[in-house]
Amino acid sequence: MGLFNFLQRPLTPEKFARLMLKRVRQAKLPGDYRIDSERFAIVRSEKAGGDGVHWFLNYAYQDYLRGDHTQQEETIRNYLRSWASCGYEPPEDFEDAKPDLLPLLRTRSYYEIDLQLASPTLEATAFPHEQINEHLTVSVGYDLPQSVMTVNDELLDKWGVTLYEALEAAKQNLREQGLKIAQLGPVYVVAHEDAYDAARLVLTDLLEQLEVRGDLIAMVPNREQLILTGSDDQEGLAAMVALAEQGLQHERYLTGIPFRLVGGEWEPWKPPAGHPLANNFRRLEIESLARDYDNQKQLFEQRHAAAGEDVFVASFSAAQNNDTQKIHSFCVWSQGIESLLPVTEEIWLVSLGPDGKPAPVARASWARVFEIAGQLMTPQGTYPERYRVCDFPTAEELAKIGLRQLN
């Protein structure tokens, strides 16, 4: 007969927060601490009043759940050591700090959504960063023994250098470490295992030396993984998809969007129409966009509630054609409701029918709807982009849009 071990139930987030607060106090870290349940964080109170450092617990909690008892204890100790270094002041002189600078690869959503959700008063520009392309950014980190400090504007000013100068130093430090590559059949995987593997995407001069069939394709599903293969290598692309699917389950996920190296620059890439893996890559892309849009929806709803604004933040949704098995994204534009629409492949326009129930009155690709009713759609300059709609297309415009479905 099997026995139920009730002692081995995973800790809830609430119990984990209490456990970490207890360990922080046992470690006698300087300051007074409390739990911020809403943000799932431990907060250090400042003497002058108000809150100081926030230690967000999501990553620690996910790391803790993955390990056995021994690994869980090591996870707690690692995070305590990392938090203990939060009060560390980097060198005053740039030349002294320079050897410990390394690049940090992040998505745009990290700065424009994730940090805002964690700390609503934090500005998206609090940590200077440079866009690699429409989805990825690179910033500068000061490497500490147990953690990494993201360099902010105040620190750059103190050093008397620009973001460009600090980034160049950080990239050179990473370049001087060389490039450890593991080849798994037709794919390459960067294998330093030092939390900067994904950041090595910026070392294009080294990566372009890899021998691949076609153009060099890269994926960075999380901060600790960089996968590379060739655009004309179907076996390699299949292996890349499998590795990326697994890598996106990591709590420090980045994106499921692949990138192609063109003229020394990384640009978003999609397999050509009809490619046997086109739908596989599309699914990873849609999952990543959906995750960003869902987080953005939460952020915007919080802001609208605080401002007393009545604006509907539409969801980014996906559907699969039963005949072709193709996956496509869609959103709903409802009559009479001011909305923020995510950019999707298809738009469903919905109105109340005679029975008072909502029903689609038009349905077509985003391009088709924008062609007919684009004057009603205003881009907001967000990432990912949303369009504000206050009015609804006329009956004539709806007739032109029609009820067209994507194949």
N, C-alpha and C positions, 0 to 999 in steps of 0.2 A: 504494500500500500504506500502510495506517495504521501509525503507530509508537506503541508504548506508552511513556508518559512516567513512569517509575518514580519520578522525583524529585517528582512532584506528588501522591503518596499523602497522604491526610490524616494528620496526626499522631495517634498514639494518645494516650489520656489520660496514660499514663506519660511519654511523650516531651514532651507539652505541659507537664506539671508540672516536668520538668527544664529546659525552655526558660524557664519563668517564674522558676524559682529562679535560673537564671543571670542573667536580666535584673534581678532584684531585687538581686543582689549587684553587678552592674555599675553600677546606679543608686546604690549605696552608701547604701541606706536603713539607718538606725541599727538595730543589733541583730544577733543571730545567727539564721539561718533554716535550716529543714530541711523536707523533704517528709513529709507525713502521708498515705501512700498509702491507708490504710483510709478516711479521710474526704475524700480527693481535695482536699487543702489544703496551703498553705504556712503553717508555724507559726513565729512569732517566740519564741525562748526568752527567759525572763526571767533577770536576773542572780541573783535569789534562788533560782533553781531552778524547774523545772517549765515549763509552756508558757504563753505569753501570748496574743497576738492570733492568731486563725486566719483566714487569707484563703482562703475556699473557692473552688475553681476551676471549678465546674460552669458558672456563667453566662459566665465569661470564655472557657471552652473552646467553648461553643456559639456565642458571638459570633465567636470566631476562625474556626471552621469555616465560618461563613456568608460571610465576606468573601474578596476576592481578596488578592493579595500586599500591595498598598498598604493596603487596609483592615485586614488582619491586623496590620500594623505599628502602625497607629493604635490598634487595639484594645488591643494590649499597652501602648502609651504611656498610654492613658486609664486602664487599670487600675493602672498604676504610680503615676500621679498621684493616683488615688483612694486607694490604699493609703498613699501618703506623707502623706496628710492624717489618717490614723487616730490619730496622736498629738495632733491638734488639740484644745485645750481650749476649749469654748464660754464665752461671757462669764459672770462670776460673778453678774451682776445680770440679773434677768428682763427688765427694760425694755430692756436692751441686746441681749438675745437675741431678744426678741419679734418684731422685723421679719423675722427669718430662719426663723421657724417655719412649717411647712406640714404639712397632713394626709397620712398615708400609708394607702392602702387595702390591706388584706391579708385573706386568708381566715382562718377560725379554724384550719384545718389548718396554716397557716404557723407559728402559735405552739404548737399542741398536738401537732404531728407533725414538721414539717420541721426546726424548730430543735432539737428533741430528737434527731432522727437525726443532725444535724450535730454537736451537742455534747451528749452524754448527761447531763452534769452540769448543764446549763442548765435553770433552772426555766421553766415555761410562762409564769409571771407576771413574768419578768425585765424585760420591756418592757411597761409598762402600756398597755392598749388598751381600747376601748369597743366593745361589740357593736352593729352596725347592725341585724342580724337573725341568724337561726340559722346563717348561712353566712359573713357578712362582718364585718370589724372595721375600726376606724379608730384609728390611733395618731398620735403627734406626731413629726415629723422636724425636725432642725436642718439647714437647707440649706447645704451647702458648695459651693465652686466646682466641684469635680470629683466630689462624692459627697454622700450624705446620712447623717446620724447619727441613729439612732433614739433618742429621749429615754427614759431609764430612770428608775426611782424615785429613784435617788440624785441625779440632776440636778434632778428636780422638787423634792426636799427642799431642795437647795441654793438653788433659786430661791424657795422658800417659796410654791409655788402647787400647786393640785390638777391632776389630769389634765383635768378639765372646763375649768378656766381656760386651760390651755395649748392644749387643742383649740379652744376658742372663738377664741383669738388666731390659731391656725394657719388655721382656716376663714376668718376675716376677711381674712387676708393673701391667700388664694387667691381669695376673692370680689372683692377690689379689683383683681385682674388682669383682671376681666371674663370673658367667655365667648366664645371663638372657636369657631364652629360651621361645619362644612362640611356642606352638604346634598347627599346622593348619591341623587337621585330621591326615593323615599319615606322614606329613613332619614337621620338626623342622626348625624354623627360629630364628637366634640370634637377640635379640631385645633390645640392649643397645641404639641404635640410636645415637651414639656419633662419627660417622665417622671412628670407628675402628672395626665395626662388621666383615668385611671381614678378617681383620688382626687376628681375634680370631681363624682362621684356624690353627694357630701355637700352640694353646693350646690343643694339641692332648690328653694329659693326662686327661683333663676334657671332651672333646668331645667323647672319646671312652666309656664313662660311659652311653651314651644315649642308650636306648633300641631300636634296629632296627632289622628288619628281614634280615639276611644275613650280608654282610660287610657294613661298614659305607661309604656312598657315599656323597660327598660334591660338591657344586657348588658356585662359587663366581662371579656372573655376573658383579658386580660393587663393588666399594670400601666400599659401605655401606650395603652390603647384603651377608649373608652366609646362605645357604640352605642345609639341611641335611636329608637323609632318608636311607633306607636299599636297598641293591642290589637285594633282593628277594621280594621287596614290589612294585608290579606293579602299584598300585594306588598311592603310594608315589612318584614313579618315574614320573608318568604322571603329578602329581601336581608340581613336581620339574621342569619339562620341561616348564610348563605354567608360573611359577614364573620367571624362567630364561629368557624366551623370553621377558617378560616385563622388567626385570632388565637390560637386555643388551641395552635397549634404553636410559639408563642413560648416561649422558655425561662423567661420570667418570667410564666408563665400564672397566672391566678387561678381562674376557674370558668366552666363552660358553662351555669350555671343562670341563667335570666332573672328579673328582678325588676319588680314593678309598684309605682308610686307611689300610695299610699293615705293620705290625710290627712297628707301631708308625711313619710311613712315608707315605706321600701322593704321589700316583702315578697316572698318567692318566688312565682313565677307559673307557671301551666301553661295552655296553650290548652285550651278546653273539649273534652269528649269529642266525637269526630266531626270536629274541626277538621282540615282537610287537612294542616296542618303539625304536628299533635300528635306524630306519631312522630319527626319531625325534631328537635323540641325535647327529646323524651324521650331520644333517643339522646345528645344533648349532655350532658344531665343525668346519665345513667348513666355516660358516659365520665368525667365529673368525679368522681362518687362512687366509681367503681372506682379511679381514680387515688389518691384520698385513702385508701380502704380498703386498697389494696395497700401504700402507704407505712406506714399504721398497723400492718398485719400485720407488716411488717419490724421496726418499732419494738418491738411487743409481743413478738415472738419473741426479739429481742435481750435484752429485760428478763427474760423467762422463763428464758432460757438462763443469764443471769447469776445469777438467784435460784435456779436448780435446780428450777424448777417445770415440771410436765408438763401443759401446757394447750395444746390445739389451737386455733389462731387460724384460723377458717374463712374461706374466700375469698368475695369478692363477685363473682358471675358474672352473665352475661347471656345470654339466648337470644332467638331471633326465631321467631314463629309463622309457619310456611310458608304458611298459608292467609290469615291477616289481615295478615301482615308486621309485626305489632306487636312491639315489643321490650319485654322485661320482665327484671327482675333476680331472682336466686334464690341461695340458699345451701343447704348440706347439713348436716343435723343427724344425726350418726352415733351409733348406740347404743353405750354402753359407753365413750364418750370425752368427758371434760370439755372443753367447747368454748366459745369466744367467737363468737357468731353476729353477722354484720353485719345491719343492718335492710334487708330486701329485700322485693320484692313477693310472692315465693313461697318456700316452704320445702319441700325434699325431705327426708323422714325415711328414713334408710337403716339396714338391719340386715343381718347376714350370713345368707345363705340356706343351705339344706341342703348345697349344694356348697361352702360356705365362701367364696363370693364375695358382695360387698356388692350389695344390691338394694333399690330403693325400696319401702317398705311403706306409705307414705302420702305425699300430695303435695297441697298446697293453698295458698291465699293466706296471707300472714303474719297477717292479721286472723282468718282461720278457725282457724289453728293456735293463735294466742294465746287465742282464745275457749275452746278445749277444754283446752289444756295450758299456759296462761299462768302457772300457779303454779310451773312448773318453769323459768321464764325470768326472770332477774334483770337489770335494766338496770345498766350500769356507770358511767353519767354521763360517758362519753367523747364526743369528737367525732372522726369521726362515731360515733353511738351503737352500742354492741354489747351483747348480752345473754349472760350466762353461763348455760350449761346443764350440770348435773352428772348428772341422771337422764334417763330416756327415758320417753315416754308409755306407758301400759299398753295392752294389746291392745284393751281396750274404747275407750280414747281414740283409738287409731289408727283403729279402725273408724269412729268419729264423724268424724274428720278426712277419711278417705277418700282416693281418688286423683283429686282434682279438678285440672284443668289450667286455667291462665289462658287466656282467649281471645286 
